[in-house]
Amino acid sequence: MNDDFNMSMRKFLKQVGVTSQQAIENAVREAGGPAGKNLKIKAVLTIEELGMEHVVEGEIKGQS
């Protein structure tokens, strides 16, 4: 992979990480911060031109 591709991909992934964290924090805040409850989370990344779909599932620990 060339440097331009890698830099472009890293920039995109950084944007995904930062904006996703902000969206999750806002949703938790608006829901009143479900104390003690773990939150199931799923992220889906697609590249239509390549027919690619990547799914990451996990859990975020609830606030004490």
C-alpha positions in Angstrom: 0.0 0.0 0.0 1.3 3.5 -0.8 1.8 6.3 1.7 -1.2 8.4 0.3 -3.5 5.4 0.8 -2.3 4.7 4.3 -2.5 8.4 5.4 -6.0 8.7 3.9 -7.1 5.5 5.7 -5.7 6.6 9.0 -7.4 10.0 8.7 -10.7 8.3 8.1 -10.3 5.9 11.0 -9.3 8.7 13.3 -12.5 10.6 12.3 -14.6 7.4 12.9 -13.1 7.0 16.3 -13.5 10.6 17.4 -17.0 11.1 16.1 -18.2 7.7 17.3 -16.9 8.4 20.8 -18.7 11.8 20.8 -21.9 10.1 19.6 -21.8 7.4 22.2 -21.1 9.9 25.0 -24.0 12.1 23.9 -26.4 9.1 23.7 -25.4 8.0 27.2 -25.8 11.5 28.5 -29.2 11.9 27.0 -30.3 8.5 28.3 -29.3 9.6 31.8 -26.2 7.5 31.9 -27.5 4.0 32.6 -25.6 3.4 35.8 -24.3 -0.1 36.3 -25.6 -1.5 33.0 -23.2 -2.7 30.4 -24.0 -1.5 26.9 -23.8 -3.9 23.9 -22.3 -2.1 21.0 -21.8 -3.0 17.3 -20.0 -1.1 14.6 -20.4 -1.9 10.9 -17.9 -0.7 8.4 -18.7 -1.2 4.7 -16.9 -0.5 1.4 -19.6 -0.9 -1.2 -17.2 -0.8 -4.2 -15.3 -3.8 -2.7 -18.3 -5.7 -1.4 -16.7 -5.5 2.1 -18.5 -5.5 5.4 -16.6 -5.6 8.7 -18.6 -6.0 11.9 -17.1 -5.4 15.4 -19.3 -6.2 18.4 -18.5 -5.6 22.0 -19.6 -4.2 25.3 -19.0 -0.9 27.1 -18.9 -1.2 30.8 -21.6 0.8 32.6 -20.8 3.8 34.8 -20.6 3.2 38.5 
